[in-house]
C-alpha cells in the first residue's frame, strides 16, 4: 500500500506543479524595433532636443492647409547658452509654432532649400526668445504631409 501511495504521489506532484501559475519576473516590454532604414537616436548631452512639432501650413496654390512635422536638435555655443535655451523651451516651442505658420507649404517643398529655411527660422526664434547663441541646428525630421 505504501508503494502505491508513493507512486501516486510521484505522479500527482508534477501535475499539480504544472497547473500552478508561473511565478517569476515579469517580462520587460520590448523596445520598438525601427524600420530597416531608420534608427532611434538620442541627443548628446551638449544638444537640446526640442519636442516633436506637428503644425499646419497653408499651400498657396489651392489655399488648403497641409501638415508639417518637425523635429530639431539645437547645438548651443557653450553651456551657458545651453542653459538659456533649456530654460525657455516652452516659449521657444510656442514661437516656432507661430513662426512656421507664417510660411507657405511651398517654402519647405524643395529638398535643399526647405531644411535651410527651417534652420534659419529655428535659429531666429531661439535667438529672439531665449537670447541663446547657437552653433548649429540639426533638422532631425522635416516631413511634409
C-alpha positions, 0 to 999 in steps of 0.5 A, a space after each residue: 500500500 505504501 508503494 502505491 501511495 508513493 507512486 501516486 504521489 510521484 505522479 500527482 506532484 508534477 501535475 499539480 506543479 504544472 497547473 500552478 501559475 508561473 511565478 517569476 519576473 515579469 517580462 520587460 516590454 520590448 523596445 520598438 524595433 525601427 524600420 530597416 532604414 531608420 534608427 532611434 537616436 538620442 541627443 548628446 548631452 551638449 544638444 537640446 532636443 526640442 519636442 516633436 512639432 506637428 503644425 499646419 501650413 497653408 499651400 498657396 496654390 489651392 489655399 488648403 492647409 497641409 501638415 508639417 512635422 518637425 523635429 530639431 536638435 539645437 547645438 548651443 555655443 557653450 553651456 551657458 547658452 545651453 542653459 538659456 535655451 533649456 530654460 525657455 523651451 516652452 516659449 521657444 516651442 510656442 514661437 516656432 509654432 507661430 513662426 512656421 505658420 507664417 510660411 507657405 507649404 511651398 517654402 519647405 517643398 524643395 529638398 535643399 532649400 526647405 531644411 535651410 529655411 527651417 534652420 534659419 527660422 529655428 535659429 531666429 526664434 531661439 535667438 529672439 526668445 531665449 537670447 541663446 547663441 547657437 552653433 548649429 541646428 540639426 533638422 532631425 525630421 522635416 516631413 511634409 504631409 
